[in-house]
């Protein structure tokens, strides 16, 4: 039976000379940028990775170059505070920052989106996410809000591509954005299970994607199937196929409420399925694995809804 590898930590201790006076503030700012946690005056902790080790060594070198002293240790927590306690402290730091970002993103979503403000928000979000070592609360909610802002910006052109006829949906390559979440996972499931069992799925960076013949885009800018009014992509494709299936209608309502967060349908199953989708996204960074595990989940949900007749 394998044992879980304990979290290893980097401990940086420093003694900074009083002159030049700005240097202490510079070191503190740099440590904050790296996501370091202050556990005592002049004592900072980081989880050990190749990147954090390199960053901590650089800070130590800078301190010594200015005439100060710094010591860097690789350590395990043995007393005083546990590794779990340290992880929770890191999450608390990032949670506070995510709350500030969420306030800014919510305000931006309520108003006319300014591209300059959006760039600043994205840059700050990337900075916080890079030092979110332990998946702090607020991260996934922020990702969802950023997706919503992107959709708002794209809204005028979302329906510019003509939808293919029903008899022209098979034998095609279906393309969507990388980093699939509930709407793209469920739409891909619907395609493979009810439209074309042999459909090819592609996950692309939309900034570097060029549309090709034979490809159908879903949940993408200018996609053939994407959000329409208050419909998510799954709902739009289901409506286009004109399928009469109460279980699929129920799944569409569940996906709608998870994706759009407007609590329009408030089905009893939604919270549990949302938690499971969130879990598989956290477990798997690969789109292929998210699709594989998401299909299993949706197969089970569909079977259960069919059996219950809901």
ROTI-880139 format. One record per atom (N, C-alpha, C, O): residue in one letter; x, y, z. Coordinates in steps of 0.02 Angstrom, whole numbers, plus 50000, padded with zeros to 5 digits. Layout:
N
aXYZ...
//
This chain:
310
x500424994050000x500005000050000x500445006350000x500865007050044x500365010749951x500785016549945x500595021749997x500005022550014x501105025450022x500985030750069x500975037450033x501345038449984x500555041950057x500535048550027x501175052250042x501405052350099x501475055349991x502095059050000x501935065550036x501515069350013x502275066950094x502125072950131x502325079250092x502805079150054x501955084550103x502115090950071x502775093550099x502865093850159x503235095350054x503865098350075x503825105850066x503465108450023x504195109350108x504145116650110x504825119850104x505335116750119x504845126050082x505435130250081x505345135650134x504835138950136x505855136550176x505835141550229x506385146550216x506975144750214x506205152950207x506685158250195x506715162850256x506205165750276x507305163450285x507415168050341x507875173550315x508345172250277x507745179750337x508195185050313x508305190350366x507905191150413x508855193950358x509015199750400x509245205250352x509765204750320x508835210450347x508945215650298x509225221950332x508965224050383x509765224750304x510055230850334x509575236750328x509165236850282x509625241750373x509165247450371x509265252050311x508815256050295x509825251550278x509965255850221x510165251550161x510565246950168x509905252950102x509445258450086x508735257050112x508535251250113x508365262150132x507715261150165x507185257850121x506725254650146x507245258750056x506725255950011x506785248450002x506325245149979x507375245650020x507505238750001x507065233850038x506855228750010x506915235250102x506475230750140x505785230250106x505505224850100x505525235950085x504875235950051x504915232149984x504445228649966x505475232749950x505575229249886x505565221649897x505255217949858x505905219349950x505925212149965x505225209649983x505015204349960x504875213450025x504195211450045x503735211049984x503345206349978x503785215949940x503375215849880x503525209849836x503075206649809x504165208249831x504365202449790x504105195949821x503875191649784x504145195249886x503905189149919x503145188549912x502885183049903x502795194149915x502065193949904x501905191749833x501435187949822x502295194149784x502195192249715x502305184749704x501985181649662x502755181849743x502885174649738x502375170449775x502365164349769x501935173749814x501435170049852x501675167349918x501365162849946x502235169949944x502525167450006x502075169250066x501745174450066x502085164850115x501685165850176x502145167750233x502625164250248x502005173450265x502405175650323x502165171850385x501575172450404x502605168150417x502415164550478x502705167950540x502515166350596x503165172650529x503475176550583x503845182250549x503965182050489x504025187350586x504425192650557x505045189850524x505435186250556x505135191450461x505735189350423x505775181850412x506305179250397x505215178350418x505195171050405x504605169650357x504035171150373x504765166750300x504265165750247x504285158450222x504815155350218x503695155950206x503635148950184x503325148750114x502885152750097x503565143950074x503285142450009x503255134850001x503695131450027x502745132249967x502765125149951x503335123849902x503475128049859x503665118149909x504245116849867x504045114349798x503725109149792x504245117949747x504215115849677x504855118249644x505225122149674x504985115949584x505585118449549x505555125949541x506065129449547x504955128549526x504885135749514x504965139749578x505315144849578x504645137549633x504695141449695x505405141049723x505635145849754x505745135449713x506435134949736x506875140049699x507285143449730x506795140449634x507175145249595x507025152449616x507475156549623x506385153849627x506185160649648x506475162349716x506725167949726x506445157749763x506695159049831x507445160049831x507705164249867x507795156149790x508525156949785x508695163749756x509195166849777x508295166249710x508415172749680x508315178349732x508715183049735x507795177749773x507675182749825x508255182649875x508495187949895x508465176649895x509035176149942x509655179549913x510015183049949x509775178449849x510355181549816x510305189149816x510795192649827x509705191749802x509605198949801x509735202049870x510045207349875x509495198649922x509605201149990x510355201550006x510595206450033x510715196249989x511425196150003x511805201349963x512295204249988x511585202749901x511915207749860x511855214749890x512285218949878x511315215949928x511215222449960x511515222750030x511385227450067x511915217750047x512255217850112x511865214550168x512085214850226x511305211450153x510925207950204x511125200650210x511605198450178x510765196950250x510895189750258x510235186050247x509695188450266x510285180150216x509685176150204x509875168850204x510415166850181x509415164750230x509525157550235x508915154050206x508345155950220x509025149050166x508475145350134x508515138050154x509035134850146x507965135450181x507945128550205x507395124650169x506865127350152x507535118250157x507015113550136x506805109750198x507225106950234x506145109550211x505925106850276x505255103350272x504895103950223x505105099550325x504435096750336x504175099550402x504565101150447x503515100250407x503215102750468x503165097050519x502855091950506x503475098150577x503465093050629x503105095250692x502925091050733x503005101650701x502665103950761x502485111350755x502765114950713x502025113450797x501825120450797x501255121750749x500755124950768x501315119450688x500795119950638x500875114050590x501435112050574x500325111350567x500355105650521x500395107950449x500275113850433x500575103350404x500565105050333x499865106950311x499785111550270x499355103450337x498665105250320x498505112350342x498155116050307x498755114150401x498635120950426x498975126150382x498685131450369x499575124650359x499915129250314x499545129950248x499455135550222x499315124250221x498945124550158x498325128850165x498165132750120x497975128250222x497375132150233x497545139550238x497155143750216x498115141150267x498325148150272x498465151050202x498295156750188x498765147050158x498885149150090x498215150250054x498125155150018x497745145650065x497085146350033x496735152750056x496425156250016x496805154350120x496485160350147x496755166650115x496385171350100x497425166750104x497725172550070x497435173450001x497235179049982x497415168049963x497175168549894x496415169749893x496165173149848x496045167049941x495315168049942x495155175449948x494695177849915x495525179049989x495425186149997x495535189749931x495155194349913x496055187749894x496205190949830x495675189249778x495485193449737x495435182949779x494905181049733x494265184949746x493915186849699x494105186249809x493505190149825x493545197149794x493055199649768x494135200249797x494225206749767x494135206449691x493825210749661x494415201149661x494355200249589x493625198949569x493395201449518x493275194949609x492575193449595x492145199749597x491685200549556x492285204149644x491915210549647x492025214549583x491555217249555x492655214849561x492815218649500x492495215449439x492225218849396x492525208749435x492245205149378x491485205849376x491205206749322x491165205449433x490435206149435x490215213049413x489725213749376x490585218149434x490425225049414x490525225849338x490125229049305x491065222849312x491205223349240x490655219849200x490475222149146x490405214249226x489885210549191x489225214349190x488825213749143x489105218349242x488475222149246x488465228249201x487935230949185x489055230549181x489105236649142x489355234949072x489465229149055x489455240049031x489745239048965x490475237148974x490855240849006x490685231548946x491355229048957x491865233448922x491825234548861x492335235948960x492885239948933x493485235448922x493705231948968x493765235348861x494305230748846x494925232048887x495285227348905x495055238448903x495635239948945x495555237249015x496025234249043x494965238249044x494835235449111x494865227949110x495115224849157x494615224849056x494625217549052x495335214949049x495495209949081x495765218249011x496465216149008x496795216449076x497165211849095x496675221849113x496955222449180x496695216949226x497075214049265x496045215549221x495735210449263x496025203549247x496185199649292x496105202049183x496395195649163x497115194949187x497325189749211x497485200349180x498185200149202x498235198949277x498645194849300x497815202349316x497825201449389x497595194349407x497875191249452x497085191849373x496845185149386x497395180049371x497485175249410x497755180849317x498305176349300x498845176549354x499135171349371x498975182449382x499485183149434x499275179349497x499675175849527x498645180149517x498395176749577x498375169249566x498565165349610x498125167149508x498065160049494x498745156649494x498805150849513x499275160249472x499945157349469x500225155749538x500645151349546x499985159349590x500225158049658x499685154849701x499765154549762x499155152449670x498635148749706x498855141449707x498645137449664x499265139649755x499575133149756x499095127549776x499215121749760x498545129249811x498115124049839x497375125149823x496945123349863x497235128049765x496555128549739x496085131849790x495625128749817x496195138249802x495815142049852x495095143149830x494955143249770x494635143949878x493945145649861x493915152149821x494285156849835x493485152249772x493405158149730x493725157449662x493545161149616x494185152749654x494525151949590x494045149849534x494025152849481x493665144549547x493215142049496x492665147049480x492465147849423x492415150549532x491905155549521x492175161249478x491825163949435x492805162949489x493125168249449x493205165949377x493095169949331x493395159749366x493465157149298x492785157349261x492755159049202x492255155649297x491585155849268x491395162949248x491115164149195x491545167849292x491375174749277x491775177449218x491515181149177x492415175349213x492815177549156x492535174649091x492535178049040x492305168449093x491975165449034x491355169549015x491225170748956x490965171549066x490355175349053x490515182149021x490155184448977x491055185349044x491255191749016x491465190848943x491295194848900x491845185548930x492055184148861x491455183148816x491435185548759x490945179448841x490345178248801x489975184848787x489715185848733x489965189248837x489635195648828x489975199648773x489635202948733x490635199548772x491005203048720x490875200148651x490845203748601x490785193548648x490695190148584x489965190248560x489825188548503x489515192148604x488795191248592x488545193548524x488155189948493x488755199448497x488465201648434x488585196948376x488205196948327x489125192848380x489295188548322x489185181248335x489375176948295x488875179548392x488835172548411x488435168348362x488585162348355x487945171148327x487515167148285x487645168448210x487205167248168x488245170748194x488385172648125x488475166648079x488385167248019x488655160848107x488765154948065x488115151148056x487735150148104x487985149047995x487365145247980x487415138248009x487935135048006x486865135848036x486845129048063x486775123948006x486385125047960x487145118448010x487045113247959x486375109747967x486095109648022x486125107047913x485505103247915x485595096947957x486165094547967x485045094247983x485085088348026x485425082447991x485795078748023x485305081647926x485605075947891x486335077147872x486645072947840x486605082847894x487305084447879x487725084947942x488245088147942x487495081747996x487855082048060x488325076148071x488755076448114x488245070948033x488665065048042x489295065448000x489315068847949x489825061948024x490455061847988x490835068347991x491265069547949x490685072448040x491005079048045x491485079248105x491455075048149x491925084148104x492355085548161x492055091248200x491895096548171x491965090248265x491665095348308x492215098648348x492615095348381x492235105248345x492785109148374x492525113648430x492005116848423x492895113848486x492715118348540x493345120848574x493905118548560x493245125548620x493815128448656x494115123548705x493775119248733x494765124248716x495105120248766x494855122048836x494535127248846x495005117648885x494795118848953x494055117848962x493705122148991x493795112148938x493075111048937x492785110849007x493085108349054x492175113549012x491795113449074x491105110749059x491005107449008x490615112249101x489985108549100x489635108949032x489395103849008x489595114849002x489215115548939x489555111748882x489235108248844x490215112448877x490575109048824x490615101448835x490575097548788x490695099348899x490705092148914x490035089048895x490015083948862x489495092148917x488825089248905x488645089548831x488315084948805x488845094848796x488705095348724x489085089948686x488815086748641x489715088848705x490115083548673x489795076748686x489775072448641x489545075648746x489195069448763x488585068548719x488465063148692x488185073748712x487585073348671x487765071748598x487425067848565x488295074848573x488515073648504x488685066248494x488445063048447x489095063548539x489315056548532x488755051548546x488725046248515x488305053148591x487785048348609x487165048748565x486825043648556x487005054548536x486365055348502x486415058248432x485925058048395x486985060948414x487055063948347x487485059748302x487285057948247x488095058048325x488575054248284x489065050748331x489515053948359x488975044248339x489405040448385x490135040648365x490585039848406x490265041748300x490955041948276x491235048848267x491745049748235x490905053848295x491125060748285x491815061848314x491985059248367x492225065648279x492885067748303x492815074148342x492475078848321x493135074448401x493115080348442x493805083648443x494315080148452x493835090148434x494455093948437x494395099448490x493875102648495x494945100448529x494955105648579x495525110448560x496105108448557x495345116748547x495825121348517x495895127748558x495465129448599x496445131248546x496535137948570x496185142548521x496415143248464x495635145848540x495245149748492x495635155448461x495475157748406x496165157848495x496565163348468x497005161148410x497245165248371x497105154548403x497545151948350x497175146748307x497495142648274x496525147048307x496125142248269x495875145448204x495635151048204x495935141748150x495645143748086x495135138648064x495285132648060x494535140948052x493985136348035x494115132947968x494345136047920x493985126347966x494085122447905x493435119047885x492995117947927x493385117347821x492795113847797x492705107147831x493195103747845x492085105247843x491945098947877x491945099447952x491795094547987x492115105347979x492125106248052x491505110148075x491285114848041x491255108048132x490695111548163x490925114148231x491175110248272x490865120548242x491085123648305x490515123748356x489945125248339x490675122148418x490165122848471x490455126348531x491035125248550x490045130548562x490235134748618x490875138748602x491335139048643x490885141648542x491445145648519x491195151948485x490625152348462x491625156948483x491475163048447x491325161448374x491715157848341x490765164048348x490535162748281x490375155348268x490365153148210x490265151548321x490125144448313x489445143048283x488975146948291x489385137248250x488745135048224x488255133748280x487655135148274x488505131048336x488095129748394x488425132948455x488965130948475x488085137748483x488355141248542x487775144248580x487195142448567x487905148648627x487365151748666x486905155848620x487135159348575x486255155248633x485755159048595x485275162048646x484885158548678x485305168648653x484885171848704x485055169048772x485625169548795x484555166148806x484685163348872x484795155748868x484765152348920x484915153048808x485045145948801x485795144548802x486175148048769x485995139548840x486695137348835x486785133148772x486295131748737x487395131148757x487535127548695x487175120848693x486905118948641x487165117248748x486815110848751x486075111748732x485815107848692x485755116748760x485055118048746x484955119848672x484475117548640x485405123948645x485335126048575x485395120148527x485005119648480x485875115548540x485955109748496x485375104848505x485125102148455x485145103848566x484585099348578x483955102048542x483595098148512x483845108548546x483265111448511x483325110548436x482825109148402x483935111248408x484035110648336x483875103548312x483615102648257x484045098448353x483925091548332x483195089448338x482985084348311x482805093448375x482085092148383x481945085348416x481435082248403x482395083148459x482295076748493x481775077548548x481755082548583x481345072548554x480825072548605x481005067348658x480835061548652x481355069748709x481615065248761x481615069048826x482005073748835x481175067048872x481105070648935x481745070648976x481895075449010x482125065048973x482745064649012x483255069548985x483615072749024x483295070348919x483755075248890x483525082348906x483945086748918x482885083548907x482625090148927x482835091748998x483015097349014x482805086749042x482995087749111x483745089249117x483945093749155x484155085649079x484875086949079x485025093949053x485455097449079x484655096049002x484735102848976x484605108049030x484955113049034x484095106949071x483935111649124x484475111649178x484655116949204x484755105749193x485295105349242x485915108949216x486215112949253x486095107649154x486685110749124x486595118349121x487055122149135x485995120549103x485845127749099x485995131049166x486345136149169x485725128249221x485805131549286x486525131349311x486745136049344x486895125949295x487605125649315x488015130649275x488435134149303x487885130949210x488285135149166x488125142549173x488585146649178x487485144249174x487285151349175x487175154049245x487145160149255x487125149649294x487055151549365x486465156349377x486505160849419x485935155449340x485355159749350x484785156449388x484255159449400x484885150049407x484395146349447x483705146449414x483195147049449x483695145949349x483055146349312x482615140249326x482005141049334x482915134349330x482515128249335x482525125249406x482025122149427x483065125949441x483115123849511x482925116549521x482535114849566x483195112149479x483065105049487x483445102349548x483985104749564x483165097349580x483465094649641x484145091549627x484575091349671x484255089049566x484875085549550x485465090249536x486045088149536x485315096649526x485825101149498x486435102049543x486995101649519x486335103149608x486905104349652x487385098449655x487995099249654x487105092449659x487535086549662x487925085549598x488525083949600x487605086449541x487945085649477x488465091149468x489005089949441x488305097249490x488785102849486x489405101149526x489965102549504x489315098249585x489895096549627x490325091149594x490935091449597x490005086249562x490385080949528x490755083549467x491325081549454x490435087949429x490765090949371x491355095149394x491895094849365x491265099049447x491805103049475x492385098649498x492965100449489x492215092949527x492735088349551x493135085349494x493755085049499x492815083249441x493195080149386x493615085449350x494145083849323x493385091649348x493785097049319x494405098249361x494955099349334x494325098049428x494895099049472x495385093349467x495995094349473x495135087249456x495575081349453x495965080849388x496525078449387x495675083149333x495955081949267x496065088449229x495585092149217x496675089849211x496815095749169x496725094149095x496635098749055x496765087749077x496695085749007x495965085948986x495525083349020x495835089048928x495145089148902x494895082148887x494315080548898x495335077848862x495135071048845x494905067248908x494405063648906x495255068048964x495055064749025x494405067749053x493985064149079x494335074349049x493715077449071x493125074849032x492595073449060x493215074048966x492695071448923x492535064148942x491955062248948x493065060248950x492975053048967x492585052249032x492095048449035x492795055849084x492455055149149x491775058549148x491305056149179x491715064049112x491065067449106x490545063149071x489955063249089x490765059449020x490305055048984x490025049649031x489435048149030x490465046949073x490235041749121x489705044749168x489195041649181x489845050649193x489375053949238x488715055249204x488185053749232x488725057949143x488105059549108x487725053349085x487115053349082x488095048049069x487755041649053x487345039449113x486775037249107x487645039949173x487305037849234x486705042449249x486165040049267x486805048949241x486255053749253x485675052349205x485095052249226x485835051349142x485315050149091x484935043749107x484315043549103x485315038349124x484985032049140x484525032849201x483975030149202x484755036549251x484355037449311x483725041449296x483195039949323x483775046649255x483195050649239x482695046649197x482095047349206x482955042749152x482515038449111x482135033449155x481535032349146x482495030549201x482185025549245x481655028749291x481125025849302x481815034649317x481355037849364x480765041149327x480245042449358x480855042449262x480325045649225x480245052949239x479725055949224x480775056049269x480725063149285x480835067249222x480815073449225
//
